[in-house]
Amino acid sequence: MNLRSFLIPLLAVSACFIGGCASYQSGAPTGSNASQAAAVHPESVAVKVTGGSDGTTSSASQVANAYFAAGLIKSLKHARTFAKVLPAGSADAIFKLEVTIAPLEPPAIGESMTATVEANWTLTRISNGYVLWQKKISASHTTDAKEAFTGIERVQLAIEGAAQANIKDGVSQLSSASLL
């Protein structure tokens, strides 16, 4: 066996291992661990998220409205909480779910970083403006140094984890709410 035939597979495996450990995948937060809704509300809902960043500024210490909205829509569809989940402003929606993200306090710098995302969730019937359900939901997530080496990565992961937890809690509570 020559050295080249031994080194190439070894380098390939090493590159996959190192690349897998160092790569950071960011996607919309989801509450995909949320259980299926006990009952599907047969109406449609339009989702609007405000209070976070608008995406024009790059900030590791903020949740982007579009990022949170995408995760929320995906989670509502996955949980089958409503018959139809639509983006904000859809004319076909019966309800409007508005989530307002409170300003975030940056996590304290350290080996472990904990972020908390607080948001006010309000479900309104569009036809008459009647508020059917309203909750203030607070969720936290801690990221350790073993999950991310750099502080900025730990901050991002902590905030993303807290956003995911907020969505999971909100969808779970909304799924069990009576909308009569």
C-alpha positions as CSV (number, residue, x, y, z in Angstrom):
1,M,0.0,0.0,0.0
2,N,1.5,3.3,-1.0
3,L,1.4,6.4,1.1
4,R,-0.8,8.3,-1.3
5,S,-3.6,5.7,-1.2
6,F,-3.5,5.9,2.6
7,L,-3.4,9.7,3.0
8,I,-6.2,10.7,0.6
9,P,-9.0,8.8,2.4
10,L,-7.6,9.9,5.7
11,L,-7.6,13.5,4.6
12,A,-11.1,13.2,3.2
13,V,-12.5,11.8,6.4
14,S,-10.6,14.4,8.4
15,A,-12.0,17.2,6.2
16,C,-15.5,16.0,6.6
17,F,-15.2,15.7,10.4
18,I,-13.6,19.1,10.8
19,G,-16.0,20.8,8.3
20,G,-19.0,19.2,10.1
21,C,-17.8,20.4,13.5
22,A,-16.9,23.9,12.3
23,S,-19.8,24.6,10.0
24,Y,-22.7,26.7,11.4
25,Q,-26.1,26.2,9.9
26,S,-28.6,28.9,10.5
27,G,-32.2,28.6,9.5
28,A,-35.4,29.9,10.7
29,P,-36.2,28.9,14.2
30,T,-38.9,26.4,14.5
31,G,-40.8,24.8,17.4
32,S,-40.7,21.6,15.5
33,N,-40.6,19.7,18.7
34,A,-44.0,21.1,19.5
35,S,-46.6,18.5,19.7
36,Q,-49.4,18.3,17.2
37,A,-52.3,20.6,17.9
38,A,-55.2,18.9,19.8
39,A,-57.7,20.4,17.4
40,V,-57.1,22.3,14.2
41,H,-58.8,25.7,14.2
42,P,-60.6,25.6,10.9
43,E,-59.9,29.2,10.0
44,S,-56.9,30.8,8.4
45,V,-54.3,33.0,10.1
46,A,-52.0,35.7,8.9
47,V,-48.7,36.1,10.7
48,K,-46.9,39.4,11.4
49,V,-43.8,39.8,13.5
50,T,-42.5,43.2,14.7
51,G,-40.1,44.5,17.2
52,G,-37.0,42.6,16.0
53,S,-34.5,43.8,13.5
54,D,-35.7,44.6,10.0
55,G,-32.8,42.8,8.4
56,T,-31.1,45.9,7.0
57,T,-28.6,46.0,9.8
58,S,-26.3,43.1,10.7
59,S,-26.5,42.5,14.4
60,A,-25.7,39.3,16.2
61,S,-27.7,40.4,19.3
62,Q,-31.1,40.8,17.6
63,V,-33.7,38.5,16.1
64,A,-34.7,39.4,12.6
65,N,-38.5,39.8,12.1
66,A,-38.4,37.8,8.9
67,Y,-36.3,35.0,10.5
68,F,-38.8,34.7,13.5
69,A,-41.8,34.9,11.1
70,A,-40.5,32.2,8.9
71,G,-39.9,29.9,11.9
72,L,-43.3,30.7,13.3
73,I,-45.1,30.0,10.1
74,K,-43.3,26.7,9.7
75,S,-44.1,25.7,13.3
76,L,-47.8,26.7,12.9
77,K,-48.0,24.6,9.8
78,H,-46.2,21.7,11.4
79,A,-48.4,21.7,14.4
80,R,-51.5,22.1,12.2
81,T,-52.8,24.8,14.6
82,F,-54.8,26.5,11.8
83,A,-56.3,25.2,8.5
84,K,-54.2,27.8,6.6
85,V,-51.2,29.9,7.7
86,L,-50.5,33.0,5.6
87,P,-48.0,35.9,5.5
88,A,-49.0,39.2,7.0
89,G,-51.6,41.2,5.0
90,S,-53.2,38.3,3.3
91,A,-56.8,39.1,2.3
92,D,-57.9,35.5,2.9
93,A,-57.1,35.4,6.6
94,I,-59.8,35.3,9.3
95,F,-57.3,35.9,12.1
96,K,-54.2,37.9,12.5
97,L,-51.4,36.6,14.8
98,E,-49.1,39.5,15.7
99,V,-45.9,38.7,17.6
100,T,-44.0,41.7,19.0
101,I,-40.4,40.9,20.0
102,A,-39.2,42.9,23.0
103,P,-35.8,44.5,22.9
104,L,-33.1,41.9,23.8
105,E,-30.6,42.3,26.5
106,P,-27.3,41.0,25.2
107,P,-26.0,38.0,27.1
108,A,-23.2,38.4,29.6
109,I,-19.9,37.5,28.1
110,G,-18.6,34.2,29.4
111,E,-18.0,30.5,28.8
112,S,-21.8,30.0,28.8
113,M,-24.1,32.6,27.4
114,T,-27.8,32.7,28.1
115,A,-30.2,34.7,26.0
116,T,-33.9,35.4,26.7
117,V,-36.4,36.3,24.0
118,E,-39.6,37.9,25.3
119,A,-42.5,38.5,22.9
120,N,-46.1,39.6,23.1
121,W,-48.4,37.3,21.2
122,T,-51.8,38.6,20.1
123,L,-54.5,36.8,18.1
124,T,-57.1,39.0,16.7
125,R,-60.3,38.3,14.6
126,I,-59.7,40.6,11.6
127,S,-63.4,41.2,10.8
128,N,-64.2,43.0,14.1
129,G,-60.7,43.6,15.7
130,Y,-61.6,41.4,18.7
131,V,-58.6,40.1,20.6
132,L,-59.2,36.3,21.1
133,W,-55.9,35.4,22.8
134,Q,-53.0,37.3,24.2
135,K,-49.9,36.2,26.0
136,K,-46.5,37.5,27.0
137,I,-44.1,34.6,26.4
138,S,-40.5,34.6,27.7
139,A,-38.0,31.8,26.8
140,S,-34.3,31.4,27.4
141,H,-31.5,29.3,26.0
142,T,-27.9,28.8,27.1
143,T,-25.0,28.0,24.8
144,D,-21.8,26.6,26.2
145,A,-18.3,27.1,25.0
146,K,-18.2,23.5,23.8
147,E,-21.1,24.3,21.4
148,A,-19.4,27.3,19.9
149,F,-15.8,28.5,20.3
150,T,-16.2,32.2,19.6
151,G,-18.2,34.5,21.7
152,I,-20.2,35.9,18.8
153,E,-21.2,32.4,17.8
154,R,-22.3,31.7,21.3
155,V,-24.4,34.9,21.4
156,Q,-26.0,34.0,18.0
157,L,-26.7,30.4,19.1
158,A,-28.1,31.5,22.4
159,I,-30.5,34.0,20.8
160,E,-31.5,31.6,18.1
161,G,-32.2,28.9,20.7
162,A,-34.3,31.4,22.8
163,A,-36.2,32.4,19.7
164,Q,-36.9,28.7,18.9
165,A,-38.0,28.1,22.5
166,N,-40.3,31.2,22.4
167,I,-41.9,29.9,19.2
168,K,-42.3,26.4,20.6
169,D,-44.0,27.8,23.8
170,G,-46.2,30.2,21.9
171,V,-47.4,27.6,19.3
172,S,-48.1,25.1,22.1
173,Q,-50.1,27.6,24.1
174,L,-52.0,28.9,21.1
175,S,-52.8,25.3,20.0
176,S,-54.6,24.6,23.2
177,A,-56.4,27.9,23.3
178,S,-60.2,28.1,22.8
179,L,-61.0,30.6,20.1
180,L,-64.8,30.9,20.7
